[in-house]
Amino acid sequence: MVPVSTHTAAPTEGIPSAPGAFIQDRLAGWVSDLTTLHELTERLAGTSTLDSALHELLVAGAALVGAARGLLVLEPADGCGPSRTIGLGLSHAELGHIETVPRSATAYGRFLDGLPDTGAPLASPDILGDPGLDPGCREVAARLGYAASYTQPLATGAAEAAGATGPDATARTTGRLGAAVWLYDEPAEPLERQCHLVGVYARYAAEHLARLLELERARADAAAVAEELLPSRLPRIPGVRLAARRRAGPGAGGDWYDALPLPDNALGLAIGSVGGSGPAALAAMGRLRAGLRAYAVMEGEDPVAVLSDLELLLRMTEPSAAATALYAYCEPDRRTIVLAGAGHTPPLVTGERRTEFVETTLSAPLGMLSCWEAPSVEFTPRPGETVLFYTDGLLRRTGDTRDRAFARLHAAAAGVPKVLRQDPGAVADHVLRTVLPADGTDRSAATEDVAVLAARFD
């Protein structure tokens, strides 16, 4: 143990009173840096989408290096996407100007292309005054009004640890994700401490981005599978026009719709939802839709029989699953619809003179009863009216109570402009825009799928 002296030297003017003051300042600085990193990483960890994480990374990095503007390029080395270019304090046109600079002339471009290190520093402290820089860099910088830049590569795993930046390291560059560039209005260069902080933050951010990237890829694959399970096109039947819209949630749920021509110019319309999300829900959705198609062909004029058979199929193949479904047998030449529903939301009829929900029999969802059967109902749309079939996700995505969500849907359908009522697709689009939150983000139940099937009768 080192003995602690109790002797205190007399202070000397112009010299620090004790070396402890310097140590305390260093410790205070470290504590401040750790606190800042903790706050920034907590904010980044709270992001759940790739776009929100990219924006948070760009903003946090700008604060760490003391820059006002910047851009971030997401370009995974495996080439599987997705790719993004976002800006901070830069318009789309200004980003376009920056992208006109040859990639090989920029630090971030060389990193993304996997080119060997040219020795160029990550910092360009004086772009306009550096004769060694590419003339295109100086021209764009002068046009956009920035005088210095700092580039931070984003990489994970072996590619980062090994410094794999060359073409010979292809097998190890799966960790290369992209690069962030921050721009200064005046000649400047971040301090060594700032560079260290943004480097530590970037390593954490890259790992977080990699997780979100894989999640987005999985969601895109699931959405593609779901689209393949739905009709590639809707049938054309005299007397009725059809349109469908589907908005997949990030969880890849099991909302579906179908329309199939039947003998004697009849039409079968169906819509439903399978509980849960992911591959299991998609598989159940595909089996239910295929089963309903078969039952509709055999006994489509009796919706109760079709859903009874579907209930039996669900109990035999998906004993632990629950689903809702609605099936309608339509005769467009007579403008009659006979339908039955199993735990599904009632259709909405809308036209110039009325907008009202169809009175359907209350029933439990498929799979909830040992034997399902509920009476069917029959109604007649008037000429020019559109019948909207929709899944429960449309109501839940509003974030409102069920009664308020139904009222919101009713008001949206009643408010369709007259010029749009001739097109069922335009009616469905107007309802979706009006019912769902105006800012494009759902306030609750953001993982819900939404499916809408619109049928306009002439």
C-alpha positions, -999 to +999 in steps of 0.1 A: +000+000+000+013+034-009+014+057+022-007+088+019+012+119+030-004+142+055+018+171+045+002+198+025+025+220+004+020+256+002+003+266-030+025+282-056+010+309-079+005+297-115+008+260-106-021+237-097-026+233-060-025+195-062-024+167-089-057+155-074-075+184-091-064+171-125-075+135-116-109+148-104-114+167-137-105+135-157-129+114-136-157+140-140-151+140-177-153+102-179-185+101-158-200+127-181-190+107-212-204+075-197-237+092-188-240+107-223-233+073-239-258+056-216-285+081-225-279+079-262-278+041-263-309+039-242-327+061-268-314+040-296-324+008-279-360+022-277-363+023-315-382-006-330-379+001-367-350+004-390-358+039-402-363+053-366-330+037-356-311+052-385-325+087-377-316+084-341-281+073-349-276+102-372-289+127-347-269+113-318-237+111-338-241+148-348-244+157-311-213+137-302-190+152-329-206+187-327-219+189-363-251+204-376-258+183-406-251+149-420-262+118-440-263+081-434-260+055-461-273+020-452-259-005-477-254-040-463-223-058-478-242-090-486-263-071-512-296-084-498-308-049-488-327-030-478-307+002-487-314+036-474-299+071-477-312+096-451-302+132-443-300+154-413-306+191-422-303+181-459-331+181-484-336+154-510-321+177-537-290+183-515-286+146-509-288+142-546-260+167-551-238+148-526-244+116-544-230+130-577-196+129-561-177+098-573-179+072-545-142+065-548-135+101-539-152+099-505-143+080-473-177+065-469-179+055-506-145+036-504-157+018-473-190+008-488-174-004-520-149-025-500-119-008-516-085-010-500-077+018-476-062+047-495-048+063-464-074+091-465-084+101-430-120+098-418-119+135-411-117+162-438-112+193-416-109+218-445-126+206-477-123+239-496-087+244-486-074+209-493-060+207-528-057+169-525-094+163-524-114+155-555-126+187-572-162+173-572-161+172-534-151+208-531-177+219-557-205+202-539-193+214-505-192+250-517-227+247-533-242+232-501-223+254-477-203+229-456-166+232-450-156+200-432-168+164-427-163+134-405-171+098-415-179+069-392-181+034-408-208+011-395-199-025-392-205-055-370-188-088-362-157-102-379-157-076-406-152-048-381-128-067-358-106-077-386-108-044-405-120-062-436-123-035-462-107-051-493-121-073-520-101-102-506-122-101-475-156-108-491-163-137-469-159-115-438-177-084-449-212-095-440-208-072-411-204-040-432-237-022-429-230+014-440-215+047-430-225+080-414-211+114-425-214+145-404-209+179-420-196+212-404-204+247-416-169+259-408-135+241-411-134+218-381-123+184-368-137+165-338-115+162-308-099+128-300-123+123-272-153+130-295-139+105-320-136+079-293-172+085-281-188+083-315-168+052-323-180+034-292-216+046-299-213+034-335-202-001-325-233-004-303-255+011-330-243-012-357-252-043-336-287-028-330-291-020-367-281-055-376-309-069-355-334-046-369-321-053-404-327-091-400-361-084-385-371-062-415-359-088-439-380-115-421-410-092-422-405-086-459-403-123-466-434-130-446-453-102-464-442-117-497-455-151-487-488-136-475-492-119-509-487-151-527-514-168-506-539-141-516-557-138-550-534-126-578-564-109-594-601-105-587-627-120-610-648-099-633-685-106-630-712-086-648-731-063-624-704-059-597-669-044-595-644-055-570-613-040-553-592-052-524-566-036-502-543-051-476-519-035-452-496-060-435-485-054-400-448-060-390-458-093-374-471-108-406-505-118-393-531-139-410-557-115-424-570-126-458-597-121-484-610-140-514-633-137-544-642-166-567-667-169-596-694-195-591-719-211-615-748-191-629-728-158-628-728-159-590-699-147-569-684-159-536-668-133-514-649-141-482-628-124-457-612-136-425-584-134-399-563-161-381-552-154-346-514-150-340-487-140-363-456-153-381-453-185-402-479-204-382-506-178-389-496-177-426-498-214-429-532-215-412-544-187-434-535-206-465-552-237-454-584-219-444-586-200-477-580-231-497-606-250-477-632-223-480-627-222-518-634-259-520-665-257-498-677-227-518-675-245-550-695-275-536-721-256-516-714-219-520-751-209-521-754-219-485-730-197-464-739-215-432-728-249-446-696-234-460-686-220-426-697-252-408-673-271-429-646-246-423-652-249-386-646-287-389-615-281-410-601-258-384-607-282-355-591-310-374-560-292-387-555-263-363-570-275-329-553-247-310-561-219-334-589-194-335-601-176-365-629-153-377-644-156-412-673-142-432-686-157-464-711-141-488-730-156-517-737-129-542-760-129-573-751-096-590-778-097-616-804-098-588-783-076-564-788-101-536-763-112-510-766-140-485-739-141-459-729-157-426-702-148-402-682-165-375-670-139-350-663-115-378-671-078-381-703-069-400-701-055-435-708-019-442-731-008-470-724+028-483-739+049-511-752+083-517-784+078-497-773+056-469-744+042-449-752+014-425-738-018-411-754-050-421-773-067-393-755-101-389-761-129-364-737-128-335-715-159-335-684-171-318-652-173-339-642-205-357-626-230-334-644-217-303-673-241-304-676-278-308-701-273-335-706-240-353-738-229-368-756-195-370-784-183-393-775-165-425-789-131-434-799-117-468-799-081-480-801-062-513-776-034-521-791-006-541-777+004-575-744+023-571-738+011-535-706-004-523-704-032-497-672-031-476-659-063-460-630-057-436-610-074-409-610-064-372-575-050-376-590-019-392-608-011-360-580-020-337-554+001-356-573+033-348-564+030-311-600+039-302-625+019-282-646-005-303-677+017-303-657+048-314-638+028-340-671+016-355-683+053-355-651+064-371-655+038-399-691+047-404-682+084-407-654+077-431-676+056-454-704+082-453-679+110-462-667+094-494-669+122-521-694+116-548-668+116-575-651+086-559-681+064-553-680+050-588-648+032-581-647+006-553-609+009-550-612+047-545-638+040-518-615+016-500-586+040-502-606+069-488-619+048-459-583+036-450-569+071-452-597+085-430-600+057-405-563+052-397-543+078-379-535+108-401-498+108-392-493+074-407-484+057-374-508+036-355-513+047-319-518+011-308-520-024-321-495-015-347-488-052-355-523-057-368-530-066-404-558-049-423-577-063-452-606-046-470-627-061-498-650-037-516-678-047-540-698-021-559-731-031-574-743-015-606 
